[in-house]
């Protein structure tokens, strides 16, 4: 895996994590240090990060056809 792949994974996952945190913050209230707010954003970002990394490491069906 290249550094650019990890960069793309972070690029796509961080805005989602921040957005989920802001949505939970609006629902729950309190502050940004609330464990529920931070936890929900971190879990959402982590799940999307893992999905993007998995997609980038497995490649695409077109790559497999060209190799054969």
Protein Blocks (a to p, Z undefined) as FASTA:
>chain_A
ZZklmmmmmmmmmmmmmmmmmmmmmmngpcfklmklmmmmmmmmmmmmmmmmmmmmnopf
klmmmmZZ
